[in-house]
């Protein structure tokens, strides 16, 4: 069987699929705000149902949002491919930096703009088009297909661990295609094989029971300064994280892993340019840039809040100060262990008054570079792109991959419609039409090759 007719179907139906993406992305499914969750879960079920899937909405315990499960049998009853996606999106803020409203998607030139068009609703609709194309040409799917589509990935997949313990059998498969995948600036495909772990915390320092006149800075402790000093104790200007034992579990990349980075083109300089920057952290370039980005853990201040922040002057000593901080973790770093070490660190340096609230966490996971599924995805890349994909051992971001790679024992590969300049999580998130076309063909080809 060739894929020519499948690819032609995708080409012929691409415009309608783009319209479907924009319709889906009009739903303001912001998990951080809890908006449009039930409505979007139902919409997702309808999308899958139109393609012949048996579907269920499965609630999570506690503060978790529902998961959409779907299944459809294929010609090869002995092979099952799982797709992991999520129907929730990031908050659209800052709204003033959007060229067009985030939940009123629009097509401009060769791209579609809107919150979720890239991460991750566009990928869900793309996979529906790939499935529809295969069925239109061959009458059925080449293998069994299952979907796990979360509603709270963007807030760290709360309750995913107990959910998978209770419902993991419903997502058993032979391999997994993760939520998205990136093309490079020139459209070259990549295959990412892993995800970093994550620990997100809120650190807060309380002071007086109300804001006071700033003249009292002589005698009243200032929680904003206390927080600033606490944060400065965690990381040095040369980017070294000072928490005792933080780097335990961090492994040196193998020579084979480093070799994959040497094969990648230098996209770092283009990304910096798109951000209006000239230099990366510590001035790293080329392979060192990629090694640091993929294999090293991080500590990032996501936001700071304290005192008066309006126009003009208001001379107050604030009553409290808080920071949102995330740690991207690698290899065998355990977020619970890192949290305990952070608590000990702050106490050791005299910041017992700093309270720490954990908001989310994930373990890192990675698929072995020699797993046979990687070769399947590579053959499919040749089908769709006319060339093999660049292998990237892990993405620098995070998802609940640990529970699929480690708990279910699935090899996982990232393939999809995104590209490195798509502004995921930022204003003017977008997807290029050509990346959407070829990414959809890659998904169809993965299904086809997987069943061979």
Beta strands, then each sheet from edge to edge (+ up, - down):
strand 1: 54-58
strand 2: 67-72
strand 3: 74-86
strand 4: 106-108
strand 5: 111-113
strand 6: 141-150
strand 7: 175-178
strand 8: 182-183
strand 9: 190-192
strand 10: 194-195
strand 11: 197-206
strand 12: 212-213
strand 13: 300-306
strand 14: 316-317
strand 15: 320-329
strand 16: 354-362
strand 17: 365-366
strand 18: 390-392
strand 19: 411-414
strand 20: 418-419
strand 21: 430-432
sheet 1: 1+ 2- 6+ 3+ 7+ 19+
sheet 2: 4+ 5- 21+
sheet 3: 8+ 20+
sheet 4: 9+ 18+
sheet 5: 10+ 17-
sheet 6: 13+ 15- 11+ 16-
sheet 7: 12+ 14-
end
